[in-house]
Amino acid sequence: MDRNVRVVAVCGSLRDDSKTRTALRAALASARSAGATTELLDLREYDLPAYDPDDPESADAAALRESVERADAVLIGTPNYHGSYSGQLKNALDYCGRDEFGGTTVGLMEVAGGEFPTAPLDHLRSVCRTLNAWVLPTEVAIPSSSSTVADGEIDDERIAERVARLGEQVAAYAGVENYPELAAERRDALAEAADD
Ligand SMILES: Cc1cc2nc3c(=O)[nH]c(=O)nc-3n(C[C@H](O)[C@H](O)[C@H](O)COP(=O)(O)O)c2cc1C
């Protein structure tokens, strides 16, 4: 990768022993192997009261927005809570908007205790599209989290591969909204070289 790409992961679980955070770390490691600079944005470190439109600048809102806005790609990981994504994550997303997410590449991941995850990814995809993000078609749903993620590692080879692929893809497709411009520049350069 000859671009300086920044990938930020947002973890929707506040649990110390969060399996979502474990899986996000694995995806970020794979993004780093693909040449990206990475950051885990841990919502436990941000003071974000329940979003109040009358006070959108409260506490750490600006720090959260700045971190997301500077990212070329955002990896969002959430636990499955009652068939959707977590309230903590929704609250953080409500502090952000199209200024932060518009045109940004987004990769989605869900970690569920049960065997039939998917709805939280559907809900998150819809929210991210509303924010004009470029949501990657590759998404990862990790089922049966008590056995598939253990002791700070993903304990299932196929899931680990999917998580790694997601990390590679968020790095590879970071800045995707600039691709038409880059392709046009390349076409012009090739045409110029052919004329010489
Ligand atoms: C409030 C709450 C609701 C949950 N609801 C579901 C659910 O509807 N379906 C499911 O598969 N797992 C559900 N779970 C289990 C979590 O998705 C699972 O434990 C997951 O690993 C939590 O993510 P974390 O380890 O990153 O905190 C729920 C857990 C909590 C705390």
The ligand as an SDF file (V2000), in Angstrom:
LIG
                    3D

 31 33  0  0  0  0  0  0  0  0999 V2000
  -28.3180   -6.9140   27.2250 C   0  0  0  0  0  0  0  0  0  0  0  0
  -27.8570   -8.0940   26.4130 C   0  0  0  0  0  0  0  0  0  0  0  0
  -28.6580   -8.5740   25.4120 C   0  0  0  0  0  0  0  0  0  0  0  0
  -28.2410   -9.6530   24.6320 C   0  0  0  0  0  0  0  0  0  0  0  0
  -29.0440  -10.0930   23.6370 N   0  0  0  0  0  0  0  0  0  0  0  0
  -28.6090  -11.0700   22.7890 C   0  0  0  0  0  0  0  0  0  0  0  0
  -29.4150  -11.4860   21.6890 C   0  0  0  0  0  0  0  0  0  0  0  0
  -30.5170  -11.0130   21.4770 O   0  0  0  0  0  0  0  0  0  0  0  0
  -28.9260  -12.4370   20.8720 N   0  0  0  0  0  0  0  0  0  0  0  0
  -27.6980  -13.0150   21.0740 C   0  0  0  0  0  0  0  0  0  0  0  0
  -27.2890  -13.8600   20.2700 O   0  0  0  0  0  0  0  0  0  0  0  0
  -26.9080  -12.6400   22.1180 N   0  0  0  0  0  0  0  0  0  0  0  0
  -27.3390  -11.6760   22.9800 C   0  0  0  0  0  0  0  0  0  0  0  0
  -26.5540  -11.2830   24.0390 N   0  0  0  0  0  0  0  0  0  0  0  0
  -25.2440  -11.9140   24.2400 C   0  0  0  0  0  0  0  0  0  0  0  0
  -24.1110  -11.0590   23.6690 C   0  0  0  0  0  0  0  0  0  0  0  0
  -24.3340  -10.7370   22.3160 O   0  0  0  0  0  0  0  0  0  0  0  0
  -22.7790  -11.7840   23.7850 C   0  0  0  0  0  0  0  0  0  0  0  0
  -22.5190  -12.1050   25.1250 O   0  0  0  0  0  0  0  0  0  0  0  0
  -21.6250  -10.9860   23.2200 C   0  0  0  0  0  0  0  0  0  0  0  0
  -20.4330  -11.7400   23.2960 O   0  0  0  0  0  0  0  0  0  0  0  0
  -21.4260   -9.6860   23.9910 C   0  0  0  0  0  0  0  0  0  0  0  0
  -20.3890   -8.9590   23.3920 O   0  0  0  0  0  0  0  0  0  0  0  0
  -19.0750   -8.5620   24.2360 P   0  0  0  0  0  0  0  0  0  0  0  0
  -18.4300   -9.8590   24.6370 O   0  0  0  0  0  0  0  0  0  0  0  0
  -18.2400   -7.8100   23.2630 O   0  0  0  0  0  0  0  0  0  0  0  0
  -19.5030   -7.7420   25.4020 O   0  0  0  0  0  0  0  0  0  0  0  0
  -26.9880  -10.2430   24.8730 C   0  0  0  0  0  0  0  0  0  0  0  0
  -26.1780   -9.7430   25.9070 C   0  0  0  0  0  0  0  0  0  0  0  0
  -26.6000   -8.6850   26.6690 C   0  0  0  0  0  0  0  0  0  0  0  0
  -25.7140   -8.1630   27.7870 C   0  0  0  0  0  0  0  0  0  0  0  0
  1  2  1  0
  2  3  1  0
  2 30  2  0
  3  4  2  0
  4  5  1  0
  4 28  1  0
  5  6  2  0
  6  7  1  0
  6 13  1  0
  7  8  2  0
  7  9  1  0
  9 10  1  0
 10 11  2  0
 10 12  1  0
 12 13  2  0
 13 14  1  0
 14 15  1  0
 14 28  1  0
 15 16  1  0
 16 17  1  0
 16 18  1  0
 18 19  1  0
 18 20  1  0
 20 21  1  0
 20 22  1  0
 22 23  1  0
 23 24  1  0
 24 25  2  0
 24 26  1  0
 24 27  1  0
 28 29  2  0
 29 30  1  0
 30 31  1  0
M  END
$$$$
